[in-house]
Amino acid sequence: MQKPQFFFFVVSSLFAFVLFLHKGFTEDSARWHLPEGASARLSKGKPTGVQFSPDGTQIAVASSIGIWLYDAQTYQEIDLLTDHTRGVWSCAYSPDGTILAGGGEDGALLLWDVATGQLHATLKAHERRIVTLAFSPDGSMLASGADYEDIVQLWDVATVQHRATFIGHTEGLRAVKFSPDGRTLASGSRDGKVRLWDVATGEHDVIHIRTPVWALAFSSGGTTLTSGDSANRIRLWDMETHQLRDSFTGHTHIVSALAFSPEGTLLASGSGNGTIRLWDTGTGQQQNKLAAHRWHIHSLAFSPDSRTLASVGDDNTVRLWNFDTLQTPNTVDIQPKAVLHAHPGVVTALDFSPDGSMLVNGSEDGILRLWNAETAQEQESVFTEHNGWIRAAAFLPDGIAYINRVSSEGTVHLWHATGGAKILLTLPDFFGTATFSPDGRTLASTNGNNTILLWNLATGEHQVTLEGHIHWIFELAFSPDGKTLASGGGDKAVLLWDVDSGQHRATLGKQESAGGRRDDVFGLAFSPDSKTLASSGTYGPIQLWDADTTERLSTLRGHTGEVGALAFSSDGGTFASGSLDGTILLWDASTFRTHETQESPTAVLKGHTKDITQLMFSPDSRTLASGSWDGTILLWEIAVPPSQVPWDVNGDGVVNILDLTFIASRFGENSPDLNGDGVINILDLTLVAQHIGE
């Protein structure tokens, strides 16, 4: 790809003069508790739960990679509690603040020692994700409930042993709360019932609400239980009679979260549309309304001094609200005093700059983010003014191009550090799959009619339509030399297209119009010399193809789930595959064309807690960036044997004048193309010169 270095020098220089403000993600925290083999973590994972420590000094945020601890005064990260294998959906402090419990997305119950940060117990408590946790007031018991499960589990904290199972609900649990005296455990469920359990005997009474119950909260004195439900109502129940005492109305969406202030004078309620309402518990009147989040609110928590309310929304942020400023009744749209934990969402696009100094990623929130690959710091956020997912992003000669999908349309933008973003073209009937050619001149996109459209990015004109698939197309990949486009999808075959003529060149595998998703193609990647194509499917092994002869070379087996992310290193020596099982496998790509049975992978990288969505090697092949559904990007250091150091092109173990001569003698050829622009030229010679003596 022709990517003039002067543009990236200008961009890098511009960023060097930027005064970085605190974004809630320090360089040190980007390197805390990393999985083996990783050098940095970009982003902190999707937040779903929040709690203040009993002494008010810490704030715990449950996230898709573990539990983050923050200083409640400075808002700086204190620690990350993680086991590198699972996300945490819910969290709760023990009353004395010594234990922090986490409810795993896989149903595991995790107990951490707050003082040491050590995980001292992991229990297989449920089959589904644990969405609610509650310690008894004396800290001796812990209750847990899982979404789409019908039981409440009770655990002895001292012995870490199962104590009891309460059976009675008929749909998933959403909330469990102990009464202040510890004698009663309340549980709310999607079955539209609140059950009040006698902790000692297991007997219970039932409150019939007849609409799914999402949240519960006891008043400080324990005389009132409050419920929030799918009928958009807050109901207050008398704990002596179990009768409805009052109800608060005003929300226009489900009431998904509730929290009483410690002294009991205020009730905070969160809704499915992202609003928070504050109620005077004495009068039942709404005191304030906060336009807090864009979407569903997962969790609310008051600080022990009642001066701060923390909220977690489905817009992937944790926000802190200052009650010293909430004195005027019915105030609307009050700004939070801090955004504690901002998360980009699913990583949907990833690319390194040609010099490897920067990394760009797109995500589900419609924001383009630029990272310094060395410091692991976010350098720029480009707000695209669209909520649609960014489906592709790439460094091009004139800037960074990205594609948003909003409704049925896609919009291609070009962003430049000094000139902002401009629209290059609009894609009608955009199905959601697109990729840029290596030279940055052509865009390939798909629509709902199983066709591929090629676009001229300079003019915005539609060039050609490629027809041949008989099912939806899930993946596209240009060969590094730009001559071939590969496409794959629901018809289980890979089609090869001549980019210049638009002609169908070959079909790899057998097309099928039906038969389920067993062999759907979700991943495609060409080797740097454009001669080998790797494809992956739903459950089958990774297939390796000769892109010229269309011969199947071999297969790679090792993943236990769908493989949707593939990448070759720039030097062609390593191949990476990422799976639904959260693992990344590294393979010796030098053996791919030997027609021998492929051995086991050379390395297994584990650290993401959810599906791998993106893989990208740095230009020097020494770093692999991986993006995931957990919302993080991990940077992995890849060991490059001396013979594979890209600058040592003649393989004598050292970069010297002989390598310069080797490159100069091959000007105009396409291998070894060190900077990935498709041809050996002065830029490759410059790269070798920079590494003389290594």
C-alpha positions in Angstrom: 0.0 0.0 0.0 1.3 3.4 -0.9 1.3 5.2 2.5 3.7 8.2 2.4 5.7 8.4 5.6 5.5 12.2 5.7 1.8 12.0 6.6 2.4 9.7 9.5 5.4 11.8 10.6 3.2 14.9 10.7 0.5 13.0 12.6 3.0 11.6 15.1 4.6 15.0 15.6 1.2 16.6 16.2 0.3 14.0 18.8 3.6 14.6 20.5 2.5 18.2 21.4 -0.9 17.2 22.7 -1.4 17.7 26.4 -3.1 14.5 27.4 -5.9 14.9 29.9 -6.7 12.1 32.4 -9.0 9.6 30.7 -9.3 7.2 33.7 -6.7 4.9 32.2 -3.1 5.4 33.2 -0.1 3.9 31.5 0.7 1.8 34.6 -2.8 0.3 34.8 -2.5 -0.6 31.1 0.1 -3.1 32.2 -1.4 -4.4 35.4 -1.9 -8.1 35.8 -1.5 -8.9 32.2 -1.8 -12.5 30.9 1.4 -14.3 30.0 2.9 -13.0 26.8 1.0 -9.7 26.7 2.8 -6.3 27.0 -0.2 -4.0 27.3 -4.0 -3.8 27.6 -5.9 -1.1 25.8 -9.3 -0.2 27.4 -10.8 -1.7 30.6 -13.7 -3.8 29.6 -17.5 -3.4 29.6 -18.8 -2.2 33.0 -21.9 -3.8 34.4 -21.9 -3.3 38.2 -20.7 -0.8 40.8 -20.3 -0.7 44.6 -18.7 1.6 47.1 -16.6 0.0 49.8 -18.2 0.2 53.3 -15.7 2.8 54.4 -16.2 4.9 51.3 -12.6 4.9 50.2 -12.9 2.7 47.1 -15.3 2.1 44.2 -15.5 -1.4 42.7 -16.5 -1.7 39.0 -17.5 -5.1 37.7 -16.4 -5.5 34.1 -16.0 -7.9 31.2 -12.4 -8.6 32.3 -12.6 -8.5 36.1 -13.2 -6.0 38.8 -11.5 -2.6 38.7 -10.9 -0.8 42.0 -10.8 3.0 42.1 -9.8 5.6 44.7 -13.1 7.3 45.6 -11.4 10.7 46.1 -9.0 10.9 43.2 -10.8 8.5 40.8 -7.5 6.8 39.9 -7.3 3.1 39.4 -6.0 1.2 42.4 -6.0 -2.4 41.2 -7.5 -4.9 38.8 -8.9 -8.1 40.2 -8.9 -10.7 37.4 -8.2 -14.3 36.7 -7.8 -13.7 32.9 -10.5 -16.3 32.0 -13.8 -14.8 32.8 -15.7 -11.6 32.9 -17.5 -10.4 36.1 -21.1 -9.1 35.8 -21.9 -8.3 39.5 -19.9 -7.4 42.6 -20.5 -6.9 46.3 -18.3 -5.9 49.3 -18.6 -7.8 52.6 -19.9 -5.5 55.4 -16.4 -5.2 56.9 -14.9 -4.4 53.5 -12.4 -7.3 53.7 -13.9 -9.4 50.9 -15.0 -8.5 47.4 -17.3 -11.0 45.7 -17.6 -11.2 41.9 -20.4 -12.9 40.0 -18.8 -14.4 36.8 -20.4 -14.4 33.4 -19.8 -18.1 33.3 -21.6 -18.7 36.6 -18.5 -18.8 38.8 -18.5 -17.1 42.2 -15.2 -15.4 42.9 -14.0 -14.1 46.3 -11.0 -11.7 46.5 -9.1 -10.5 49.6 -9.4 -6.7 49.3 -6.2 -6.0 51.2 -4.0 -8.2 49.1 -5.9 -8.4 45.9 -5.5 -12.2 46.0 -8.2 -14.5 44.7 -8.8 -17.0 47.5 -11.9 -18.9 46.3 -13.6 -19.8 43.0 -16.9 -21.7 43.2 -19.0 -23.1 40.4 -22.2 -21.6 41.7 -24.5 -21.4 38.6 -24.6 -22.4 35.0 -25.5 -18.9 33.8 -24.0 -15.5 34.5 -24.4 -14.3 38.1 -26.3 -11.0 37.9 -27.0 -10.4 41.6 -25.0 -10.8 44.8 -25.8 -9.9 48.4 -23.9 -10.3 51.7 -25.9 -10.8 54.9 -25.5 -7.8 57.3 -23.2 -9.7 59.6 -21.1 -10.9 56.6 -21.5 -14.6 57.4 -23.6 -15.5 54.3 -23.5 -14.6 50.6 -26.6 -15.0 48.3 -26.3 -15.3 44.5 -28.7 -15.5 41.6 -28.2 -16.1 37.9 -30.0 -14.8 34.9 -32.3 -17.4 33.3 -31.9 -19.7 36.4 -34.7 -20.3 38.9 -32.7 -20.8 42.1 -31.2 -18.7 44.8 -27.9 -20.1 46.2 -26.7 -19.3 49.8 -23.1 -19.6 50.7 -21.2 -19.7 54.1 -18.5 -17.1 53.7 -16.1 -18.4 56.4 -15.9 -21.9 55.1 -16.7 -21.0 51.5 -19.1 -23.9 51.4 -22.6 -24.2 49.9 -25.2 -23.6 52.6 -28.7 -23.8 51.0 -30.6 -23.7 47.7 -33.9 -21.8 47.6 -36.2 -23.2 44.9 -39.5 -21.6 43.9 -39.0 -19.1 41.0 -39.9 -20.2 37.5 -37.7 -17.8 35.5 -34.4 -16.1 35.8 -33.3 -14.3 38.9 -32.6 -10.6 38.6 -32.2 -9.4 42.3 -31.4 -10.7 45.8 -31.3 -8.6 48.9 -31.0 -9.3 52.6 -33.2 -7.4 55.1 -31.2 -5.2 57.5 -31.8 -7.7 60.3 -30.5 -10.5 58.2 -33.5 -12.8 58.8 -35.2 -12.4 55.4 -33.8 -12.7 51.9 -35.8 -11.2 49.1 -35.5 -12.4 45.5 -37.0 -10.9 42.4 -37.4 -12.7 39.1 -38.5 -12.5 35.5 -41.5 -14.7 36.6 -43.1 -11.5 38.1 -42.8 -12.6 41.7 -40.9 -11.4 44.7 -40.2 -14.2 47.2 -39.4 -13.5 50.8 -37.3 -16.3 52.3 -36.8 -17.1 55.9 -33.0 -17.5 55.9 -33.1 -20.0 58.9 -35.9 -22.3 57.6 -36.1 -21.7 53.9 -39.8 -21.1 54.1 -41.1 -18.2 52.1 -44.0 -15.9 51.2 -44.8 -14.7 47.7 -45.6 -11.2 46.5 -47.3 -11.3 43.1 -46.4 -8.4 40.8 -47.2 -10.2 37.5 -44.6 -8.4 35.5 -40.8 -9.2 35.4 -39.0 -7.8 38.5 -35.7 -6.2 37.7 -34.5 -4.6 41.0 -35.0 -4.7 44.8 -33.9 -2.5 47.7 -34.6 -2.5 51.4 -35.1 0.7 53.3 -32.5 1.4 56.0 -34.9 0.4 58.7 -36.1 -2.7 56.9 -39.7 -1.8 57.2 -40.1 -1.3 53.4 -39.0 -3.4 50.4 -39.0 -1.6 47.1 -39.2 -3.3 43.7 -38.7 -2.1 40.1 -40.4 -3.9 37.3 -41.1 -4.1 33.5 -44.4 -2.1 34.0 -42.2 1.0 34.6 -43.3 1.1 38.2 -41.6 1.4 41.6 -43.6 -0.4 44.2 -43.1 -0.1 48.0 -44.1 -3.1 50.1 -44.8 -3.2 53.9 -42.6 -5.9 55.3 -45.0 -6.7 58.2 -48.0 -7.3 56.1 -46.4 -7.9 52.7 -49.0 -5.6 51.2 -48.5 -2.8 48.7 -47.9 0.5 50.6 -47.3 2.9 47.7 -46.0 3.2 44.2 -43.9 5.8 42.3 -44.7 6.4 38.6 -42.8 8.5 36.1 -40.4 6.2 34.3 -41.3 5.4 30.7 -39.2 2.3 30.5 -38.4 -0.7 32.8 -37.1 0.1 36.2 -33.8 -1.8 36.1 -31.9 -0.5 39.2 -32.7 0.8 42.7 -30.7 2.1 45.6 -31.6 3.8 48.9 -29.3 6.5 50.3 -27.7 5.2 53.6 -29.9 7.4 55.8 -33.0 6.3 53.8 -34.3 9.8 52.7 -33.6 9.3 49.0 -34.4 6.5 46.6 -32.6 6.4 43.2 -34.1 4.5 40.4 -32.6 3.7 37.0 -34.5 2.9 33.8 -34.1 1.1 30.5 -33.8 4.4 28.7 -30.8 5.5 30.7 -32.6 8.0 33.0 -32.2 8.2 36.8 -35.0 9.6 39.0 -34.5 10.6 42.6 -37.4 10.3 45.0 -38.1 11.8 48.4 -39.0 8.7 50.4 -40.9 10.8 53.0 -43.3 12.5 50.5 -43.0 10.1 47.5 -42.3 13.0 45.3 -39.8 13.0 42.5 -36.9 15.3 43.4 -34.7 15.2 40.3 -34.3 13.5 37.0 -30.9 12.8 35.4 -30.4 12.1 31.8 -27.6 9.9 32.9 -26.9 7.4 30.2 -27.8 6.7 26.6 -29.2 3.2 27.3 -30.3 0.7 30.0 -28.9 1.3 33.5 -27.4 -1.8 35.0 -26.5 -0.7 38.5 -26.7 2.1 41.1 -24.9 2.7 44.4 -24.7 5.4 47.0 -21.5 6.4 48.8 -21.6 5.8 52.6 -21.8 9.6 53.1 -24.8 9.9 50.7 -23.0 12.6 48.8 -22.3 10.6 45.6 -24.3 8.3 43.4 -22.6 5.9 41.0 -24.4 4.6 38.0 -23.5 2.0 35.3 -25.2 2.2 31.9 -25.3 0.1 28.8 -23.5 3.0 27.0 -20.4 1.4 28.7 -19.7 4.2 31.2 -19.6 4.5 35.0 -20.7 8.0 36.1 -20.5 9.7 39.4 -23.2 12.2 40.5 -22.6 14.9 43.2 -25.6 15.4 45.5 -24.2 18.7 46.8 -25.4 20.1 43.4 -28.8 18.4 43.4 -30.6 20.8 45.6 -33.0 22.3 43.1 -36.1 20.1 42.6 -36.8 18.6 39.2 -33.4 19.5 37.8 -32.8 17.8 34.4 -29.7 16.9 32.5 -27.2 17.6 35.3 -23.6 16.8 34.3 -21.8 14.1 36.3 -18.9 15.1 38.4 -16.8 12.4 36.8 -16.9 9.6 34.2 -15.0 6.9 36.0 -14.9 4.1 33.6 -15.4 4.6 29.9 -15.3 1.6 27.6 -15.4 1.4 23.8 -17.4 -1.7 23.5 -16.8 -4.6 21.1 -13.7 -4.1 19.0 -14.9 -4.2 15.4 -11.9 -2.8 13.5 -8.1 -2.7 14.0 -5.1 -1.5 12.1 -1.5 -0.5 12.7 0.1 2.6 11.2 2.8 1.7 8.6 5.6 2.6 11.1 3.9 0.7 13.9 3.8 3.6 16.3 0.0 4.0 16.3 -3.0 1.7 16.4 -6.5 2.6 15.4 -9.6 0.7 16.5 -13.3 1.1 15.8 -16.0 -0.3 18.0 -19.8 -0.6 18.5 -20.1 2.9 20.0 -19.3 4.6 16.7 -16.1 6.1 18.1 -12.7 5.9 16.3 -9.8 5.6 18.8 -6.1 6.1 18.2 -3.6 4.6 20.6 0.2 5.0 21.0 1.4 1.5 20.6 4.4 2.0 22.8 2.9 3.8 25.7 -0.5 2.1 25.4 -2.2 5.5 25.9 -5.2 6.7 24.0 -4.1 9.7 21.9 -7.3 10.7 20.1 -11.0 9.9 20.1 -12.8 10.7 16.9 -16.5 11.1 17.6 -18.2 10.1 14.4 -21.6 11.5 15.3 -23.2 8.1 14.5 -24.2 5.4 16.9 -23.6 2.7 14.3 -20.8 0.2 14.6 -17.5 1.0 12.8 -17.2 -1.9 10.4 -13.7 -1.2 9.1 -10.9 1.2 9.7 -7.5 1.5 8.0 -4.5 3.9 7.6 -4.6 5.3 4.1 -2.1 7.7 2.4 -4.3 10.7 3.2 -5.6 9.8 6.6 -7.6 7.1 8.4 -10.6 5.8 6.6 -13.5 4.2 8.5 -17.0 2.9 7.8 -20.0 3.4 10.0 -23.1 1.3 9.6 -26.3 3.1 10.6 -29.6 1.4 9.8 -29.3 0.0 6.2 -26.6 2.4 5.1 -22.9 2.7 5.5 -20.9 5.9 5.4 -17.2 6.0 4.5 -15.3 8.8 6.1 -11.7 9.9 5.9 -10.2 11.5 9.0 -7.1 13.6 9.1 -5.4 14.9 12.2 -5.4 18.5 11.1 -8.5 18.6 8.9 -11.2 16.5 10.7 -13.4 14.0 8.9 -15.0 14.2 5.5 -17.5 11.8 3.8 -16.1 10.0 0.9 -19.2 8.0 -0.1 -22.4 6.5 1.1 -23.0 2.7 0.7 -26.7 1.9 0.0 -28.1 -1.4 1.4 -24.9 -2.0 3.3 -24.9 -5.5 4.8 -22.1 -4.7 7.2 -18.9 -6.3 5.7 -16.3 -4.1 4.0 -12.6 -3.8 3.5 -10.1 -1.4 2.0 -7.6 -2.4 -0.7 -3.9 -2.3 0.2 -3.2 0.8 -1.9 -6.2 2.6 -0.4 -7.9 3.3 -3.7 -10.6 0.7 -3.6 -13.3 -0.3 -1.2 -15.1 -3.6 -1.3 -18.5 -3.8 0.4 -21.4 -6.2 0.6 -25.2 -5.6 0.4 -28.2 -7.7 1.4 -28.4 -9.3 -2.1 -25.3 -11.4 -1.6 -23.3 -9.2 -4.0 -20.0 -7.4 -3.6 -19.6 -3.8 -4.7 -16.2 -2.2 -5.6 -15.9 1.5 -5.1 -13.3 4.1 -6.2 -12.5 5.9 -3.0 -11.0 8.9 -4.9 -14.2 9.6 -6.9 -16.8 7.9 -4.8 -18.0 6.0 -7.9 -19.3 2.5 -8.0 -16.8 0.5 -10.2 -18.2 -3.0 -10.5 -20.6 -5.5 -9.0 -19.4 -9.0 -8.2 -22.1 -11.7 -8.2 -21.7 -15.4 -7.4 -22.5 -16.1 -3.8 -25.8 -17.8 -3.0 -25.9 -16.7 0.6 -24.9 -13.8 2.8 -21.3 -12.7 2.7 -19.6 -12.5 6.0 -15.9 -11.8 5.2 -13.8 -10.0 2.5 -10.0 -9.8 2.1 -7.8 -8.2 -0.5 -4.5 -9.9 -1.3 -1.5 -7.7 -0.4 -0.6 -7.2 -4.0 -4.1 -5.9 -4.5 -4.9 -8.1 -7.5 -7.3 -10.6 -5.8 -10.3 -10.2 -3.6 -11.5 -13.2 -1.5 -15.0 -13.5 -0.2 -16.7 -16.0 2.1 -20.0 -16.5 3.9 -23.0 -18.6 4.5 -22.7 -20.7 1.3 -19.6 -22.3 2.8 -17.2 -21.6 -0.1 -14.5 -19.0 -0.7 -14.7 -17.1 -4.0 -11.7 -15.4 -5.6 -12.2 -12.4 -7.8 -9.9 -10.5 -10.2 -10.0 -6.9 -8.9 -9.1 -5.2 -12.2 -11.6 -7.0 -14.4 -14.2 -8.0 -11.8 -14.2 -11.5 -13.1 -14.8 -14.6 -10.9 -11.5 -16.4 -10.8 -12.1 -19.5 -8.7 -14.3 -21.2 -6.1 -12.5 -22.8 -3.1 -14.7 -25.5 -1.6 -18.2 -26.4 -2.5 -21.1 -23.9 -2.4 -24.2 -24.9 -0.6 -27.5 -23.0 -0.4 -28.7 -24.5 2.9 -27.6 -26.8 5.7 -27.1 -24.6 8.7 -24.0 -22.7 9.8 -21.6 -25.5 10.4 -19.1 -24.5 7.7 -19.9 -20.8 7.2 -16.8 -18.8 6.4 -16.1 -16.1 9.0 -12.3 -15.5 8.5 -10.0 -14.9 5.6 -6.4 -13.8 5.4 -3.7 -13.7 2.7 0.0 -14.3 3.3 2.3 -11.3 2.6 3.3 -12.7 -0.7 -0.3 -13.2 -1.7 0.3 -16.9 -2.5 -1.4 -18.5 0.5 -5.0 -17.9 1.6 -6.3 -19.0 5.0 -10.1 -19.4 5.6 -12.0 -20.4 8.7 -15.5 -21.4 9.5 -18.0 -22.0 12.3 -16.8 -25.3 13.6 -14.4 -26.8 11.0 -10.7 -26.5 10.9 -8.7 -23.6 9.3 -8.2 -24.3 5.6 -5.0 -23.3 3.8 -5.2 -22.7 0.0 -2.8 -22.0 -2.8 -4.2 -18.8 -4.1 -2.7 -19.3 -7.6 -3.6 -23.0 -8.2 -6.6 -23.1 -5.8 -5.2 -26.3 -4.4 -6.0 -27.1 -0.8 -2.6 -27.1 1.0 -3.5 -28.4 4.5 -5.6 -27.8 7.5 -5.0 -26.4 11.0 -6.8 -27.9 14.0 -6.7 -26.7 17.6 -9.6 -24.3 18.4 -12.7 -25.5 20.2 -15.0 -22.8 18.9 -15.8 -20.7 15.9 -12.7 -19.1 14.3 -13.4 -15.6 13.0 -10.1 -13.7 13.2 -7.0 -14.6 11.1 -3.7 -12.8 10.4 -0.3 -13.4 8.9 2.7 -11.5 10.2 4.3 -9.1 7.8 7.4 -11.2 7.4 5.3 -14.3 6.6 6.8 -16.4 9.4 3.8 -16.5 11.8 0.1 -17.0 11.4 -2.4 -16.2 14.1 -6.0 -17.4 14.6 -8.5 -16.2 17.1 -11.6 -18.0 18.2 -14.9 -17.9 20.0 -13.2 -19.8 22.8 -11.2 -16.6 23.6 -7.9 -18.2 22.7 -5.3 -17.1 20.0 -3.1 -19.8 18.4 0.2 -19.0 16.8 1.4 -21.2 13.9 4.7 -21.5 12.0 3.6 -20.2 8.6 6.9 -21.3 7.0 5.5 -24.9 6.9 2.2 -24.0 5.2 3.3 -24.8 1.7 5.3 -28.0 2.4 2.2 -30.2 2.0 2.9 -31.8 5.3 0.4 -32.4 8.0 0.4 -29.3 10.3 1.7 -29.9 13.8 0.4 -28.2 16.9 0.5 -24.4 17.2 3.8 -22.9 18.4 2.0 -20.9 21.1 -1.4 -20.5 22.8 -2.3 -17.0 24.0 -5.0 -16.7 26.6 -6.1 -13.5 28.2 -9.4 -12.3 26.6 -12.6 -13.3 28.4 -14.8 -13.4 25.2 -14.6 -14.0 21.5 -11.6 -12.8 19.5 -12.9 -10.4 16.9 -9.8 -8.8 15.4 -6.1 -9.7 14.9 -3.4 -7.5 13.4 0.4 -7.8 13.4 2.6 -4.8 13.6 4.7 -4.0 10.5 7.8 -5.4 12.1 6.0 -8.6 13.0 7.0 -8.3 16.6 3.7 -7.3 18.1 0.3 -8.9 17.7 -2.8 -6.8 18.5 -6.0 -8.7 19.4 -9.5 -7.2 19.8 -12.3 -9.0 21.5 -16.0 -8.9 22.5 -14.7 -8.1 26.0 -13.9 -4.7 24.6 -10.2 -4.7 25.2 -7.2 -4.8 22.9 -4.2 -6.8 24.1 -0.7 -6.3 22.7 1.3 -9.5 22.6 5.1 -9.7 22.1 6.0 -12.2 19.4 9.4 -13.8 19.6 11.0 -13.5 16.2 13.9 -16.0 15.6 17.0 -14.3 14.1 16.4 -15.8 10.7 13.0 -14.2 10.7 14.0 -10.6 11.6 12.5 -8.8 8.6 15.5 -6.4 8.2 18.0 -9.3 7.9 16.8 -10.1 4.4 19.7 -12.3 3.4 19.4 -14.4 6.6 23.0 -14.1 7.8 22.0 -13.2 11.3 22.9 -9.5 11.2 21.6 -6.4 9.4 24.4 -4.9 7.4 25.5 -3.5 4.0 24.7 -6.9 2.4 21.1 -6.5 3.2 21.0 -3.0 1.7 22.5 -4.5 -1.5 20.0 -7.3 -1.5 17.1 -4.9 -1.3 18.5 -2.5 -3.9 19.0 -5.3 -6.4 15.3 -6.2 -6.2 13.7 -2.7 -6.7 10.3 -3.1 -8.4 9.7 -6.7 -7.2 7.1 -7.6 -4.6 9.2 -9.6 -2.2 10.6 -9.0 0.4 8.3 -6.0 0.7 9.2 -4.8 4.2 6.8 -1.9 4.6 3.8 -3.6 3.0 3.2 -1.1 0.2 3.2 -3.9 -2.5 6.6 -3.2 -4.1 10.3 -3.1 -3.1 11.5 0.6 -3.3 13.4 3.3 -1.5 11.2 3.0 1.6 12.2 -0.6 2.1 15.9 0.4 1.7 15.3 3.1 4.4 13.8 0.6 6.8 16.8 -1.7 6.5 19.2 1.2 6.9 17.5 2.1 10.2 18.3 -1.3 11.6 22.0 -1.6 10.6 23.9 -3.6 13.2 21.0 -5.4 14.7 
